[in-house]
Amino acid sequence: MVRWSWIEWLIAGAAAAVSIFAAPSVCGEQIAAAVASPVGASSTSADAKAASAAMALPIAPRVGKLLLDLEIGEVSARRASIEELSRSNDNRSIGALIAAMKDDDGDVRRAAMLGLWRVGRPAFARLILALTDDDYLVRRGACEALGLMEDSRAISSLLDCMSDSNPDVRSSASWALGRLRTNRAARPLVVALRDDFPQVRREAAWSLGEIKDKQSVEPLVVALRDIDNAVRNNAAAALAELHDVRAVLPLLDALRDEDVATRRQAARGLGCLGDTGACDGLIAALSDLDAIVRECAARALGRIEDSRAVTTLVEVLGDEDAQVRRAASESLVQIGKASLKALSSALESENPVIRTAAGEALNRWRELHIGDNIPVATTAEPDSQ
């Protein structure tokens, strides 16, 4: 729950009183208060028109009550208040949302951060100031909101946060700089790959993939040997984004990583790089125990379009997993003419699943390359798996 000082309580109470008593209500529905002329002034037609226009305006949100709900309400009430405050044009809303980023409840803190992002540019200056708040929760939330805003004016301040004493703040600053995709952040993020806190290293690796600075290839290769699984996973994904051949051998090593998510990411990355030097390693990955690794490897081989993969891909048409079979079939079609002979031979396979998949792949190839959809004779039984 947000803790306010007695001054903030006084302000909120006064605001609530104004909100509650300013407009009377009938059966719970607010009605506009009467508009009177100042004492000693005579009403004119212009005054009357102005009064009518004022009465026609929609009632402003009861910000004071929302502020009180944010302080003393239950979690659901606090989140509802944040939602309304983020849509109001009241200047008090920004301060209240920033204060809510130190709420006891994590969902409320996140809602406040997202609320500030929705407020947008009017909240920018206050968020920059919040980066130096005494409470690390406020600093962390400010980093995240600024990252979502993707406003380049925040770069210098976020770079300063990379040396914050709190690892959560450094982590959020690393992530935010990745959202901003500025080369100015590449060097500090490379330094962050050696941070003692794993989450900082994870976000730094991800952000380097977003920035795509070639100078970060070697540090990311080193990160592929990090003790933290998620760091290795993000480093593999980042290397794929950099499209640098120096990443091929390290990613081939990552195909044998003990962490399945890293193996998956390595296979995807090698497909993105499209280097034929990865063919043998990806063929070996087609026998991985994890179905998603096999699928990623099959798709990567299709991108590389190396005929050495054809024989194994035809065998994979009989894989127990439907997604793997589909990936192998699509890759054989992608490889093209080099796969036609093997696919035609597969029509005589003893495995009915392979026969059916081979026939479908040949038909698909003819649709794409010949334009004449001639059915291929097959004794295959329908694939019911």
N, C-alpha and C positions, 0 to 999 in steps of 0.2 A: 504494500500500500504506500502511496506517495506521502511523505512527511513534509508538511509546510511549517513555516515559521508563523509566529502570532501575527505578523504584519500581513502575510499572505492570507491567513484566515480572515483577518479583518476586511481585506479587499474583497475576498470571495463572498463573505457574508453580506457586505454592502451591495455587491453586484446582484446577489440572489434576491435581496429585498427589493431592489429596483425592478428586477425582472418579474417578481411575483406580483408586486402591487401596481406596476405601471399600467397594466392592461387588465380591466375587469373581465370576468367570464360569466357566461350563462350556460348552465347545464354542462359545465366543463369545457365549453368552447370559448376561446378568447374573442372579445370584441374590441374594436378600436376605442381608445379613450377620447373624450370630447376635446376638441381643439379650441382654446380660448384666446382672445386677443390680450396683449399686455394691458395692464391697468392704465387708463388715461388715453388709450389709443383707440381710434375709431376703425371699425371694420370697413374694408373696401371690397370691391368685386374681386380684385387681385388676391386679397387675403382669403376670400371665400374659395377661390379657385385653388389656391395653394393648400388650404385646409382639406378640400375634397380630394386633391391629389395625394396628400399625405395619408388620408384615411384609406385610399385605394391600394397603398403599398402593402405587400405581404408582411406579416409580423416577423421580426427578426428572431433568430434562435435565442432561447433563454440561456444565454451563456453562463450567467451566474449560477443557475441551478446545475448546469452541466459541470461546472467547476467543483461544486459541492459533491456531486455524485462521483466525480473522479477521485475525491479525497476520502469519502466515507462509504461509498457504495460497495456492493459485492463485485466480484470479478466481472460478471456479465454486465453489470451496470457501468463499471468503469470502461469496459470495452465499447459499450454502446455510446458512452459520452465521448470517447475518443473519436468514434466514427462521425458524430455530429460536429464536434469541434473542428475536425479536419475539413469540413465543408463550409464552415462559417467564415465570415470576413472580419471577425472581431480580432483585434490585435492581441487580446489576452489569450487567445487560443494557442498561439505558437509557444508562449512561455509555459502554458499548462501542459502541452504535449511534450515539451522538452523535460519538464519535471517528471512526467509520467514514465520517462525512460529509465527511472530508477525505482520503479514500482517493485514490490516484492514478487509479483507474479510475472513469469517469463512471457506468457501470452499477452499480457497488458503492455509490457515493455516493447514487444515486437509490434503490436498494434499502434503504439505511439510513434515508433520509428516509421512505419508505413504511412501513418497519418501525416507526418511531416513531409514525407516524399510527395504525398498527394497535394499538400499545400503548395509545394513547388517554390518558385523564385521568391515569394514574400518571406519564406522561412530561411533563405540561404544565409543571410548575414548572421542570424541567431545560431544557426548550425555551426558556422565557422567559429563563432565565439564559444560554442559548447564543446569544441574540441579541446579546450583548455580547462574544462570544468573539473572540480576536485573529485567528482565521482566517476570512476572508470566506466560505469554502466552508461552514463550520459555520453562520455567520449566515444565509447564503442558504438552506441546507437547513432550518434552524429556521423561517424564515419560511414556507416551503412546507408543512412539516408542520403548522404552526399554522393555515394557511389551509385545509388539508384537514379539520382538526378542527372548524372553524367555531365556536370557543368565543369568545364576546364578551369574555371577560376578557383576551384578547390584544390588543384594539384599541389601547389606549394604547401598548403596547410596539411594535406594528407601525407605528404612526404615527411613533414615534421613528426607526424604521429608514428612513423616507422621506428622511431627511437623512444616511443613511449615506454614507461616503466612496466606497464601492464601487458601481458602477452595477448589477452583478448583484444585489446585496442590495436596492437600491432597486427594481429590477424585480420581484423576488420579493415584496417587501413590498407593492408596488402590486397585484399579482395577489391576494395573500392578503386584502387589504382588500376587494377586489371579492367574494371568496367570503363575507366577513362581512356585506356589504351594509349598511354603516353610513353614515348621512349625515354623520357626523363626519369621514369620509375624503374627502368630496366636494371640499372646498377644497384640501387637499394634493394630491389627484390632478389637479385642474385645473392646479396649479403644475407637476406632473410632466409635463404635456403639452408643456412647454417645456424639458424636460431635454435635455442634449446627447446623451444615449445613446438611440438609436432604440428599443431593447427596453423601456426605461422608459416611453417615450411610448406604445408599443403596449399594454403592460399597463395603463397608466393609462386609455387610451381604452376598453379592454374593461371595466375595472372601473366606470367611470362609467356604462356601459350597464347593468351589474348593479345599481348603486345607484339609478339612475333619478331623480336630483335635477335638477329643471327648470333650476336655475341653471347647469348645465353645458352647456346647448344651444349658446350662442354660442361657448364655447371649443372644443367639438367641431366646430362649423362651420368654425372656423379650422383645426382639425386635418385637415379634408378637403383642405387644400392643403399638407399636410406633404410633404416630399421623399421620405419613406419610404413605399413601397407598402403595407406591412402596417399602418402607422399610419392611413393613409387608409381602408383596408379596415375596421379596427376602429372607426374614428370613424363610418363609415357605418352599421355594425351597431348601434352605441350609440345613434345618433340615431333609428333605427327603434324601439328599446326605449323611448325617452322619449315617443313619441307626441305630438309637439309640431309644430304646423303650420309653425313657423318653419324646420323642417328640409326642407320640400318643395322650395323653389328650390335650396338647396345640393345636395340629393340628385339633382335633375334635372341640375345641372351635372356631378355625379359620374357620371352615366350616359354621359358622353362622356370619362371618364378613360382615359388610355392603359393603365392597369393593368386587365386583364380581371377579376381578383378583386374590385376595387373597383366595377366596373360591375355585376357580379353582385349584390354586396351592396347597391348603391344601388337596383337594381330590386326586390330583396326588401324593402328598407326602405320604398320608396314604396307597395308593396302593403300593408305593415303599417299605414302611416299612413292609407291609404284615402281620400286627398283627390283630388277630381275635377280639381284643378288640375294633377295629374301625368299626365292622360290623354294629351295630345298627345306628351309626351316619351316615354312608355312605348310608344305606337304606333310612334314612330320607332325605338325600341330593338328592335322586332320584326324589323328588318332588320340587326341587329348580326351581325358575322361569327362571333361565338361562340354556339354552340347553347345553352349554359346561360344566357347573358344573354337570349336570345330566349325561352327557357322561363320564366325568372323574370318577364320583362316580360308574357308572356301570362297567367301566373297572377295577377300584380298587377292587370291589367286586369279579371280576373274578380272580384277582391275589391272593386274600385272600382265595378263594375257600371254603367259609363257606356256608353250606346248608341252613342256616337261610335266606339267600338272595334270594333263588330260587323263592318263590311265588311272591315277588315284582318284580323281574327281568322279570318274565313271563308277568306281567301286563305292564311293560315298553315296551314290544314288540309292544304295540299299541301306543307308544309315537308319538306325532305329528312331531317330528324331525327324519329324516332318520338316522343321525349319532348316535343318542341316541339308536334307535332301533337296529342298527348294533352292537353297543357296548354291549347291553344287550344280544343279541343273541350269540355273541362270548364268553361272560362271562358264560352263561349257558352251552355252550359246554365245556368251561374250567373247570367248576365245576364238570362236568362229570355225573356219574351214579345217583347222588342225584337229578339231574334235570330231569331225563328221565320221571318219572311219571307225573310231572307237565306239561312237554312239550307235552306228549301224551294226557293229558286232554285238553290242549289248542287247540288241533285239532278240538275240538267241540265248540270252543268259538263262540259267536255271532258276534264278530268283525273279519271281513275277513282279516284285516291286521295282527292280532295276529295269526290267523290260518296259514296264509302263512309263517310268520316268524317262527312259531313253527315247521312246516314241514321242512323248510330249516335247522333249527338248528338240528333237529333229523337226517336228512340226513348227515349233516356235522359231527355229532358225530359218526355215523356209519362208515364214511370214515376214521376217525382218529383211532377209537378204535376197529372196527371189520374188516375193510378193504373190506367190501362188500357193495357197494353202492346200497342199495335196496330202491327204491322210497317209500315214505310214502303217503298213500292215504289221500287226503285232499279235502275238498269242498271249500277251500279258493279261493278267486278271486285274480288275479294277483295284486301285490302291485304297483299301478301307481304313488304313491307319491314319 
